[in-house]
Amino acid sequence: MITITPYGAAGEVTGSAYLVESEEAKVLVDFGMFQGDKDDDARNVIPGKIHRMDIDAVVLTHGHLDHCGRLPLLVREGYRGSIYATPATRDMSEVILLDAAHIQESDYERRRKRFAKRGIKMNRNDQPLYDTDDVTQTIELFEENDYNTPIDVAPGVQALFYEAGHMLGSASVELTLRDGNEQRVIVFSGDLGPPHLPFLRDAQPPAKADILIMESTYGDRDHKSLAETLIEFEKIVVQAVETNGKIFIPSFAIGRTQQMLYYIAELIRKKHIPSLPIYLDSPMAIKATNIYRQHEELMDEESTELLKGGQLYHDLRSLHVCTTAAESQAINEAQGPFIVIAGSGMCTAGRIMHHIRHNIDDHNCHFIISGYQSRGSLGRRLVDGAKEISIMGDRKLVKAKVHTLGGFSAHAGQRDLVQWFEHVATTGTPMTFLTHGEDSARTALKDLLLERFGVNCYTPTYSEHLVL
């Protein structure tokens, strides 16, 4: 008997975690952080069932925080098993987890000083979830494994990674488990990318699955085409140039930032926009970009050619890299027009918070939201048209122009998800569970897969035991 229990990303898009149990082993696929508001922060714990058992192995689909962010908690509580991932995922996870630990430690120290001034004792829950030492121990447990190379990860469990096309190193995971006298193939899609993302190879669907755990982030809609999105982006930049305006792009440091730089370079090369100042204001994004250079073997042909020929660096000669806090703060005094790319992508932390605080009430500023915004996040409130926001203790009127450009998404749209499923179902329709999507998206994709393939997908809830 095999049981799968989702401990996150069930009816939502963060906190990805799945406990897979067979008669011989217990394997955790992803252990990500919940992101959004304070209620989500409170859910970043080790669920009781996992706390009480010995996990044989962790298999990680990719390095985004909502997929790897709770791993240091596990290690802090004594986990010393292996964490299996692709080499690029290991490198990206290190950058992201160290950044998360640093933010937690900095926020704690800031709150501690504020409380001390007021003579108030801090709550025990205000302590950081983990620190940099916990992250260092976590990274030491990583076992790197290449795509399309099977590896035994636990008794009776073999893992195989397939390209997912979502970010550098991202993978769909195929687990082959012994189930009595039979073998079961369970596929976790991970986060799937749309075709033709810059720098990345397209997703490679597994050949078959008995059981499929599939993401549904955009299960209810397709993205605007890239061509239309680039035209819209170009118009925003041209308008900002004409009015000496400022453009701020909240961006995920890994994947989205590199993607945005690629498109900006393309527009400059084609003379659709001038070569205006570009500030990359994210130390984590800077580190991630260096990791891209170390893994050129994972890139598509076009991006490799642009990098090796030096064209990309030439197009981005107006790029300013801001590594220190002082360099970031200096942007406040700079005159437009310019573009700032800063983390985080959902406006929940990082340097973008300071830029929002200083500029959201300026009608001559533009904020471009280019990725998924989870419920409760500041980015979601801006997308939903909030007229006033609370940020870093201040109330601010939203006078800046907020643009949503979904065509830059690194998540597959509905059509892409259906095509990926069709490849997996070539040899037979798998038992399918839809996760990693809000209920409206899951329901829409469920209805479409039923209509097209006759498969009746199930939409599990948090901690629901799926006995197979």
C-alpha positions as CSV (number, residue, x, y, z in Angstrom):
1,M,0.0,0.0,0.0
2,I,1.2,3.5,-0.9
3,T,0.1,6.7,0.8
4,I,0.7,10.3,-0.4
5,T,0.0,13.2,2.0
6,P,0.3,16.8,0.8
7,Y,1.5,19.1,3.6
8,G,1.2,22.3,1.5
9,A,0.3,23.5,-2.0
10,A,-3.1,21.9,-1.8
11,G,-5.6,24.5,-2.8
12,E,-2.8,27.1,-2.9
13,V,0.5,27.7,-4.6
14,T,3.1,27.8,-1.8
15,G,4.4,25.4,0.8
16,S,4.9,22.5,-1.6
17,A,5.5,19.2,0.4
18,Y,4.4,15.6,-0.2
19,L,5.0,12.7,2.1
20,V,5.2,9.4,0.2
21,E,4.9,6.2,2.3
22,S,5.3,2.7,1.2
23,E,5.7,-0.5,3.3
24,E,9.5,-0.1,3.0
25,A,10.2,3.7,3.0
26,K,9.1,7.2,3.7
27,V,10.2,9.9,1.2
28,L,9.5,13.6,1.3
29,V,9.1,15.3,-2.1
30,D,9.8,19.0,-1.5
31,F,9.4,20.8,1.8
32,G,8.7,24.4,0.9
33,M,7.8,27.6,2.8
34,F,4.4,29.1,2.8
35,Q,4.4,32.7,1.5
36,G,1.8,35.4,1.8
37,D,0.6,37.0,5.0
38,K,1.2,36.5,8.7
39,D,-1.2,33.5,8.8
40,D,0.9,31.8,6.2
41,D,4.1,32.6,8.2
42,A,2.5,30.7,11.1
43,R,2.2,27.6,9.0
44,N,5.9,27.3,8.5
45,V,6.4,24.4,10.8
46,I,7.1,20.7,10.6
47,P,3.8,18.9,10.6
48,G,3.2,16.6,13.5
49,K,3.2,13.3,11.5
50,I,6.6,14.1,9.9
51,H,8.0,15.3,13.2
52,R,7.2,11.9,14.7
53,M,8.7,9.7,12.0
54,D,12.1,9.0,10.5
55,I,12.2,10.2,6.9
56,D,14.4,8.0,4.7
57,A,15.1,10.7,2.0
58,V,14.1,14.0,0.6
59,V,13.7,14.6,-3.2
60,L,13.6,18.2,-4.3
61,T,12.1,19.4,-7.6
62,H,13.7,22.8,-7.6
63,G,15.2,25.6,-5.5
64,H,12.4,28.2,-5.2
65,L,11.7,29.0,-1.6
66,D,8.1,27.6,-1.7
67,H,9.6,24.2,-2.5
68,C,12.8,24.1,-0.4
69,G,12.2,26.7,2.3
70,R,11.3,24.4,5.2
71,L,14.2,22.0,4.7
72,P,16.5,23.8,7.3
73,L,13.7,23.3,9.9
74,L,13.9,19.6,9.2
75,V,17.6,19.6,9.6
76,R,17.4,21.7,12.7
77,E,15.2,19.0,14.3
78,G,17.7,16.3,13.5
79,Y,17.2,15.1,9.9
80,R,20.5,13.7,8.6
81,G,19.4,11.8,5.5
82,S,20.1,12.8,1.9
83,I,18.4,15.5,-0.1
84,Y,18.4,14.5,-3.8
85,A,18.4,17.2,-6.4
86,T,20.0,18.3,-9.7
87,P,23.4,20.1,-9.4
88,A,21.8,23.4,-10.4
89,T,19.0,23.0,-7.9
90,R,21.6,22.4,-5.1
91,D,23.4,25.6,-6.1
92,M,20.2,27.7,-6.3
93,S,18.8,26.3,-3.0
94,E,22.0,27.4,-1.2
95,V,21.6,31.0,-2.5
96,I,17.9,31.1,-1.7
97,L,18.0,29.5,1.7
98,L,21.0,31.6,2.9
99,D,19.1,34.7,1.8
100,A,15.9,33.5,3.7
101,A,18.0,32.9,6.8
102,H,19.6,36.4,6.5
103,I,16.2,38.1,6.1
104,Q,14.9,36.3,9.1
105,E,17.9,37.2,11.3
106,S,17.8,40.8,10.1
107,D,14.1,41.1,10.7
108,Y,14.5,39.6,14.2
109,E,17.3,42.0,15.1
110,R,15.3,45.0,13.9
111,R,12.2,43.9,15.9
112,R,14.4,43.2,19.0
113,K,15.8,46.7,18.9
114,R,12.3,48.3,18.4
115,F,10.8,46.2,21.3
116,A,13.8,47.1,23.5
117,K,13.2,50.8,23.0
118,R,9.6,50.4,24.1
119,G,10.5,48.1,27.0
120,I,8.4,45.3,25.6
121,K,9.4,41.6,25.9
122,M,9.5,39.8,22.6
123,N,7.3,36.8,22.0
124,R,9.0,33.4,21.6
125,N,7.4,33.0,18.2
126,D,9.4,36.1,17.0
127,Q,12.6,34.0,16.8
128,P,13.9,33.2,13.3
129,L,12.7,29.9,11.9
130,Y,16.4,29.0,11.3
131,D,19.8,30.6,10.9
132,T,22.7,30.4,8.4
133,D,24.3,27.5,10.4
134,D,21.1,25.5,9.8
135,V,21.3,26.3,6.1
136,T,24.9,25.2,5.9
137,Q,24.1,21.9,7.5
138,T,21.2,21.5,5.1
139,I,23.3,22.1,2.0
140,E,25.8,19.5,3.2
141,L,23.1,16.8,2.9
142,F,22.5,17.4,-0.8
143,E,23.2,14.5,-3.2
144,E,23.5,15.8,-6.8
145,N,21.9,13.8,-9.6
146,D,21.7,14.6,-13.3
147,Y,18.6,14.5,-15.5
148,N,17.5,11.2,-16.9
149,T,19.7,9.2,-14.6
150,P,17.9,6.8,-12.2
151,I,19.1,6.7,-8.6
152,D,18.1,4.6,-5.6
153,V,17.0,7.1,-2.9
154,A,15.4,4.8,-0.3
155,P,14.6,1.1,0.2
156,G,12.4,0.1,-2.8
157,V,12.4,3.7,-4.1
158,Q,14.1,4.9,-7.3
159,A,14.0,8.5,-8.5
160,L,14.5,10.0,-12.0
161,F,14.6,13.7,-12.9
162,Y,13.2,15.2,-16.0
163,E,13.6,18.7,-17.3
164,A,10.7,20.9,-16.1
165,G,11.6,24.1,-17.9
166,H,10.6,26.3,-15.0
167,M,14.0,27.6,-13.6
168,L,17.6,26.5,-13.9
169,G,17.8,22.9,-12.5
170,S,14.0,22.5,-12.1
171,A,12.7,18.9,-12.5
172,S,9.7,16.7,-12.7
173,V,10.3,13.7,-10.4
174,E,9.5,10.2,-11.3
175,L,9.4,7.8,-8.3
176,T,9.3,4.1,-8.9
177,L,8.2,2.3,-5.7
178,R,7.8,-1.4,-4.7
179,D,4.2,-2.0,-3.7
180,G,4.1,-5.6,-2.6
181,N,4.9,-7.7,-5.7
182,E,4.3,-4.8,-8.0
183,Q,5.9,-1.6,-9.0
184,R,4.2,1.8,-9.1
185,V,5.4,4.8,-11.0
186,I,4.5,8.1,-9.3
187,V,5.2,11.3,-11.2
188,F,5.4,14.7,-9.5
189,S,5.3,17.4,-12.2
190,G,6.9,20.0,-10.0
191,D,6.5,23.5,-11.3
192,L,6.3,23.4,-15.1
193,G,7.5,26.2,-17.4
194,P,6.0,27.4,-20.7
195,P,7.9,26.6,-23.9
196,H,10.7,28.9,-25.1
197,L,11.7,30.6,-21.8
198,P,15.1,32.4,-22.1
199,F,18.1,30.4,-21.0
200,L,16.0,27.2,-20.3
201,R,15.3,24.1,-22.2
202,D,11.7,23.1,-22.7
203,A,10.0,20.7,-20.3
204,Q,10.5,17.0,-21.0
205,P,7.4,15.0,-19.9
206,P,7.9,11.6,-18.5
207,A,6.8,8.7,-20.7
208,K,4.3,7.2,-18.3
209,A,2.8,7.4,-14.8
210,D,0.5,5.2,-12.7
211,I,-0.1,8.1,-10.4
212,L,0.4,11.8,-11.3
213,I,0.7,14.7,-8.8
214,M,0.3,17.7,-11.1
215,E,0.6,21.5,-10.6
216,S,-2.3,23.7,-11.7
217,T,-1.1,27.3,-10.9
218,Y,-2.6,28.6,-14.2
219,G,-5.0,25.8,-14.7
220,D,-7.8,28.2,-15.4
221,R,-6.2,30.4,-18.1
222,D,-3.6,31.0,-20.7
223,H,-1.0,33.7,-20.6
224,K,-1.1,36.6,-23.0
225,S,1.3,35.8,-25.8
226,L,5.0,36.8,-25.4
227,A,4.8,39.0,-28.5
228,E,1.8,41.0,-27.1
229,T,3.5,41.2,-23.7
230,L,6.7,42.6,-25.1
231,I,4.7,45.2,-27.0
232,E,3.0,46.2,-23.8
233,F,6.3,46.3,-21.9
234,E,7.8,48.4,-24.6
235,K,4.9,50.9,-24.4
236,I,5.4,51.2,-20.6
237,V,9.2,51.9,-21.0
238,V,8.6,54.4,-23.8
239,Q,6.0,56.3,-21.7
240,A,8.4,56.4,-18.7
241,V,11.2,57.7,-20.9
242,E,9.0,60.5,-22.3
243,T,8.1,61.6,-18.7
244,N,11.4,60.8,-17.0
245,G,9.5,58.2,-15.0
246,K,10.8,55.3,-13.0
247,I,10.0,51.6,-13.5
248,F,10.2,49.1,-10.7
249,I,9.9,45.4,-11.4
250,P,9.4,43.2,-8.3
251,S,11.1,40.0,-9.4
252,F,12.0,36.6,-8.2
253,A,15.8,36.6,-8.0
254,I,16.1,33.3,-9.7
255,G,14.6,32.8,-13.1
256,R,12.4,35.9,-13.5
257,T,15.2,38.4,-13.1
258,Q,17.4,36.7,-15.7
259,Q,14.4,36.4,-18.0
260,M,13.6,40.2,-17.6
261,L,17.2,41.1,-18.4
262,Y,17.1,38.9,-21.5
263,Y,13.9,40.7,-22.8
264,I,15.2,44.2,-22.0
265,A,18.4,43.4,-23.9
266,E,16.4,42.2,-26.8
267,L,14.3,45.4,-27.0
268,I,17.5,47.5,-26.7
269,R,19.2,45.4,-29.5
270,K,16.2,45.9,-31.8
271,K,16.1,49.7,-30.9
272,H,12.6,49.4,-29.6
273,I,13.7,51.1,-26.4
274,P,16.7,53.3,-25.6
275,S,19.6,52.0,-23.6
276,L,18.5,53.6,-20.3
277,P,20.0,52.9,-16.9
278,I,19.0,49.5,-15.4
279,Y,19.6,48.7,-11.7
280,L,19.8,45.1,-10.6
281,D,19.1,45.7,-7.0
282,S,19.2,42.1,-5.6
283,P,22.3,40.5,-4.1
284,M,20.6,37.1,-4.5
285,A,19.8,37.7,-8.1
286,I,23.4,38.7,-8.7
287,K,24.6,35.4,-7.2
288,A,22.0,33.5,-9.2
289,T,23.1,35.1,-12.4
290,N,26.6,33.8,-11.7
291,I,25.2,30.3,-11.2
292,Y,23.6,30.5,-14.6
293,R,27.1,31.1,-16.1
294,Q,28.3,28.0,-14.3
295,H,25.6,25.8,-15.8
296,E,25.6,26.7,-19.5
297,E,25.1,23.0,-20.3
298,L,21.5,23.4,-19.2
299,M,20.7,26.4,-21.5
300,D,19.0,26.5,-24.8
301,E,21.0,27.1,-28.0
302,E,20.0,30.7,-28.6
303,S,20.9,31.9,-25.1
304,T,24.2,30.0,-25.2
305,E,25.1,31.8,-28.4
306,L,24.2,35.2,-27.1
307,L,26.3,34.7,-24.0
308,K,29.3,33.2,-25.7
309,G,29.3,35.8,-28.4
310,G,29.2,38.6,-25.8
311,Q,26.0,40.1,-27.4
312,L,24.0,40.0,-24.2
313,Y,26.7,41.9,-22.2
314,H,26.9,44.5,-24.9
315,D,23.1,45.0,-25.0
316,L,23.1,45.4,-21.2
317,R,26.1,47.8,-20.9
318,S,23.9,50.3,-19.0
319,L,23.3,47.7,-16.2
320,H,24.3,48.8,-12.7
321,V,24.7,46.0,-10.2
322,C,23.8,47.1,-6.6
323,T,25.4,44.8,-4.1
324,T,25.4,47.0,-1.0
325,A,22.6,48.6,0.9
326,A,24.2,52.1,0.2
327,E,24.0,51.4,-3.6
328,S,20.4,50.5,-3.2
329,Q,19.5,53.6,-1.2
330,A,21.3,55.8,-3.8
331,I,18.6,54.8,-6.3
332,N,16.2,57.0,-4.3
333,E,18.2,60.1,-5.3
334,A,18.6,59.1,-9.0
335,Q,16.6,60.9,-11.7
336,G,14.5,59.0,-14.1
337,P,14.1,57.4,-16.5
338,F,15.5,54.1,-15.3
339,I,14.5,50.5,-14.6
340,V,14.9,48.8,-11.2
341,I,14.7,45.0,-10.8
342,A,14.5,44.0,-7.2
343,G,13.3,41.1,-5.0
344,S,11.0,39.8,-3.9
345,G,8.7,38.8,-6.7
346,M,5.5,38.8,-4.4
347,C,6.6,42.0,-2.6
348,T,6.8,40.2,0.7
349,A,10.4,41.0,1.6
350,G,13.7,42.3,0.2
351,R,14.7,45.6,-1.4
352,I,11.6,46.0,-3.4
353,M,9.8,46.9,-0.2
354,H,11.9,50.0,0.3
355,H,11.3,51.0,-3.4
356,I,7.5,50.6,-2.9
357,R,7.6,52.6,0.3
358,H,9.4,55.5,-1.4
359,N,7.6,55.5,-4.8
360,I,4.2,53.9,-4.7
361,D,2.6,57.3,-4.1
362,D,4.3,58.9,-7.1
363,H,2.0,59.1,-10.1
364,N,5.1,59.2,-12.4
365,C,6.3,55.8,-11.3
366,H,5.4,52.4,-12.8
367,F,5.3,49.0,-11.0
368,I,5.3,46.0,-13.3
369,I,4.0,42.8,-11.7
370,S,5.3,40.0,-13.9
371,G,4.6,36.8,-11.9
372,Y,2.1,34.9,-9.8
373,Q,1.0,36.7,-6.6
374,S,-0.2,34.5,-3.8
375,R,-3.2,35.3,-1.7
376,G,-2.4,37.7,1.1
377,S,0.8,39.1,-0.4
378,L,1.4,42.8,-1.0
379,G,1.9,42.0,-4.7
380,R,-1.6,40.4,-4.8
381,R,-3.1,43.5,-3.2
382,L,-1.5,45.8,-5.8
383,V,-2.7,43.5,-8.7
384,D,-6.2,43.6,-7.2
385,G,-6.2,47.4,-7.4
386,A,-5.7,48.4,-3.8
387,K,-6.0,52.2,-3.4
388,E,-4.0,52.3,-0.1
389,I,-1.5,49.9,1.4
390,S,0.4,49.4,4.6
391,I,4.1,48.9,4.1
392,M,6.9,48.8,6.7
393,G,4.7,50.5,9.3
394,D,3.5,53.3,6.9
395,R,0.2,53.8,5.2
396,K,0.6,54.8,1.5
397,L,-1.8,55.9,-1.2
398,V,-1.3,53.9,-4.4
399,K,-0.8,56.7,-7.0
400,A,1.8,54.9,-9.2
401,K,0.7,53.0,-12.2
402,V,0.5,49.2,-11.6
403,H,0.8,47.0,-14.6
404,T,0.3,43.2,-14.7
405,L,2.2,41.4,-17.4
406,G,1.3,37.7,-17.1
407,G,3.0,36.9,-20.4
408,F,6.4,36.9,-18.6
409,S,5.3,34.1,-16.3
410,A,7.6,31.1,-15.7
411,H,4.6,28.9,-15.1
412,A,2.9,26.9,-17.8
413,G,-0.5,28.2,-18.9
414,Q,-3.6,26.0,-19.2
415,R,-2.8,25.0,-22.8
416,D,0.8,24.0,-21.9
417,L,-0.4,22.0,-18.9
418,V,-2.9,20.0,-21.0
419,Q,-0.2,19.3,-23.6
420,W,2.2,18.1,-20.9
421,F,-0.5,15.9,-19.5
422,E,-1.2,14.4,-22.9
423,H,2.4,13.3,-23.3
424,V,2.4,11.6,-19.8
425,A,-0.9,9.9,-20.6
426,T,0.3,8.5,-23.9
427,T,0.6,4.9,-22.6
428,G,-2.4,5.1,-20.3
429,T,-4.4,7.6,-18.2
430,P,-2.8,7.9,-14.7
431,M,-4.7,8.4,-11.5
432,T,-4.3,12.2,-11.3
433,F,-4.2,14.6,-8.3
434,L,-4.2,18.4,-9.0
435,T,-2.2,20.5,-6.5
436,H,-0.2,23.7,-6.4
437,G,-3.1,25.9,-7.5
438,E,-6.0,27.8,-6.0
439,D,-9.3,26.0,-6.1
440,S,-10.6,28.0,-9.0
441,A,-7.6,27.0,-11.1
442,R,-7.7,23.4,-10.0
443,T,-11.4,23.1,-10.8
444,A,-11.0,24.6,-14.3
445,L,-8.2,22.2,-15.2
446,K,-10.0,19.3,-13.7
447,D,-13.1,20.0,-15.9
448,L,-10.9,20.3,-19.0
449,L,-9.0,17.1,-18.4
450,L,-12.2,15.3,-17.8
451,E,-13.6,16.6,-21.1
452,R,-10.5,16.0,-23.1
453,F,-9.2,12.7,-21.6
454,G,-12.0,11.3,-19.5
455,V,-9.8,11.4,-16.4
456,N,-11.6,12.4,-13.2
457,C,-8.9,14.2,-11.3
458,Y,-8.9,14.6,-7.5
459,T,-8.1,17.8,-5.7
460,P,-6.7,16.9,-2.3
461,T,-6.6,19.2,0.8
462,Y,-3.8,19.9,3.3
463,S,-2.8,16.7,5.2
464,E,-5.3,14.5,3.5
465,H,-4.0,10.9,3.3
466,L,-4.3,9.6,-0.3
467,V,-4.3,5.9,0.1
468,L,-3.5,4.2,-3.3
